[in-house]
Amino acid sequence: MKSRSLRAERKFFPSFDFRLSPKTAIKFAAECVCLFLVASVDEFGFALALALFCGLVYARQNIIAISPAYIVACCVFVPDWWTLLYAVSPVITLVALYAIYLRLKRNVPLWAVAVAALVGMIPYIVCNCVFHQAYFTAAVCTLVAVVLVFCCGITSYAVFVRGYLHTATVDELICSGLLAVVAGYALSGVRIYEFNVFFTVSAFAILFSSACLKSQTTLFVSLLLGIGAALQSGNLSVLASSAVIGAAAVALSPFTRWSSALAILAATAILWLTGAYGEQGWQTLVMTAIGAVACLCIPKAVIVRIRGLSRGDNRRAYTGIVNRRGKELASRLYSAGDVFYEMSKNLENIVGGEEVYTSERLAHEIAKNYCGKCPEKESCFAALGEDTYSVIRPMADAAVNRGKVTILDMPPFITSRCSKTHSLASVINSTAESYARKREISDGAVVGKRMMSEQFAGIALVLDSLANECAVQVKFAGDEVDFLKSELLKHNIVASEIVVSGNSSETCATLLVRESDARKSVLPKLISKYLKTKLEVSKVEDRGAHKLVHLQTAPIFEIAYGVAECKREGEGVSGDSRSILCPSRSRRLFAICDGMGSGERASKASRDAVNMIEGFYRAGFDNAIILSLVNKLLKLSLDDSFTTLDIAVIDTCTGGLDVIKLGSAGSFIVRRDSVEMLSCSLPPAGILDSVQPLTSRYQLFDGDMLLMMSDGVFDALESRGVIDAVDALDTVNPQTLADELLKRAKKNGAEDDCTVLAMRIFCV
């Protein structure tokens, strides 16, 4: 585990992996070309190269690989020792910065990278100011470097870390726009003989944007590149020509790349013929054609894939796949639930059959197998007009009910005629004893079958519940999700992925956001406003530099509760057990189990009942199934320690109250102007073989209170005493009310274990 966590931490820092894949090689080559391109710019080349280098390092590019490329790019255009010093100094500063943060196991913030770049420029600033008195140049280069470090860092992070196919934030749009202007400025100054590289790169970028991205994006790209080129050349016609080429590409983009490429070439040719490019017209046409051909060489599959990703087509396909698989899984769960339900019904039918080992059967068996083989049977049969079943039946009843038959239980017909009365009594007793053993085994099997039947029915209910959850449709693509992303971007929150599921009462949303966005208070407010239901953040998980934020329906109500309890005098432990459980975010369970008697045995009985209830609720069983199973388990495991159950389940989203009582003391709902008693007359769990718990549904409102208590408190106070205490105290503090009820119960002579639970529901 330790090594895996260390590897995960290394992802927060520049990569040191030297394996070179084709994709990595292409990316590294592109980075080197960009470094050489910006380093070639007169006067500001060093500042531009430094900013790009710092941005790539911040975006977790391999610092060991790009450092030599940056140093060479700086020195190749101004080959002297001073340039080498200027280039090496920022590299050393950045390496030291990342070593410190690696030691601290923390992410390197962008402002720290900018500070490191500024510190690394100290030799450059000092030399220019001291030896060359170039104060203005040093100040401008420093300002340009620091500003562009932020621009390059934000843009590079969006491209290499967050993913360039996701919608950009406002700051990313501004920074990438400034870099596009800088790129146009740098490209316009690069000439190979009389051929300007700007027109090749511009044509490639415009054509690629028109094929993959939106029309507005293509127009912005052409305008920003044109602005940079116009600043370099001082000629506004370059800006106008770039805008015309972008418009031509967009006009024919609905057709094919070939049509857009021809439109670009036609627009360039027209501009050449009209003299917009002066004497460099045909060279411009050649360079534009090279850029267009290079873009046309990109495989169509790549273009289609990028276009689909940028427009969310793949995410829409994934949505359909996930929802279809959810429906299929729900269908299989429903089928499995039906199987368990049928098994439950079959076991019920088997258990519900006629009892086998009865006194009637015993009488028939003795009449047939004993009397029927007697040598004197004819006289008995002739006198009775049938076999001896009718006279043996009372004897069989006595043997089955009392376990033994004697001569005194024999009717006069037997004692006056039968010469084998002692042998007959012995046979009846031995057969009855055999029946008793078989009946005991059969009863055990019947109990087991009934428990299995109820458990199968409970499993069927759980499977149906899981099927309902699996059938819920999810959304992580579509116009609605895209709109939600754009709304979040207005607040500078980048949501790379958004998944929405559930309905109005059980809505869930999951977002993959930047680490800095995860704790923003506006995030759940925006999602709640969009989904038209109040949501809250339930969990935040680490995903590298990102955070996975889970939101669920926020409860309308919350519960404040108080507990007061004491054990019976002279006992080491209390026979009462209480449970306060959260089976889900929207449910609160309160339970009191009162083991009959007191001491360790009663405590164990009530504690076992509470543990079983909690386990069944966590498993999602139905209330009636839970109580039935608990009753059976208690009856099998205990002899004379019975348990009363008092359960209240409060839904914090709706205010609904489910009350489940089994032989328990009365509970009370205290409203602002009334007190309502909830009573139960059923016997405790474990006494009867089959019992139906008392279940009731109530609605609670803001400020209502629920009082639950064990028999020790209720027997001492009775309903009148509880109501008098509520009226006299007149408090909204549940703990104060619980303490007062316990105090009054002890004052009235309560001798049993005492437990009071007081709950108050209030709006949040």
Buried (B, 14 or more C-beta within 10 A) or exposed (E): EEEEEEEEBBEBBBBEEEEEEEEBEEBBEEBBEBBBBBBBBEEBBBBBBBBBBBBBBBBBBBBEBBBEBBBBBBBEBBEEEBBBEBBBBBBEBBBEBBEEBBEEEEEBEBEBBBBBBBBBBBBBBEBBBEEEEBEEBBEBBBEBBBBBBBBBBBBBBBBBBBEBBBBBBEBBBBBBBBBBBBBBBBBBBBEEEEBBBBBBBBBBBBBBBBBBBBBEBBBBBBBBBBBBBBBBBEBEBBBBBBBBBBBBBBBBBEEEBEBBBBBBBEBBBEBBEEEBBEEBBEBBBBBBBBBBBBBBEBEEEEBEBBBBBBBBBBBBEBBEEBBEEBBEBBEEBBEBBEBBBEBBEEBBEEBEEEEEBBBEBBBBBBBEEBBEEBEEBEEBBEEEEEBBBBBBBBBBBBBBEEEEBEEEBBEEBBEEBBEBEEEBBEBBBEBBEEBBEEBEEBEEEBBBBBBBBBBBBBBBBBBBBBBEBBBBEBBBBBEEBBEBBEBBBEBBBBBBBBBBBBEEEBBBBBBBBBBEBBEBEEBBEBBBEBBEBBBBBBEBEEBEBBBBBBBBBBBBBEBBBBBBBBBBEEBEBBBBBBBEBEBBBBBBBBBBBBBBBBBEBBBBBBBBBBBBBBEBBEEBBBBBBBBBBBBBBBBEEBEEBBBBBBBBBBBBBBBBBBBBBBBBBBBBBBEEEEBEEBEBEBEBBBBBEEBEBBBEEBEBEEEBBBBBBBBBBBBBBEBEBBBEBBEEBEBEBBBBBBBBBBEBBBEEEBEBBBBBBBBBBBEE
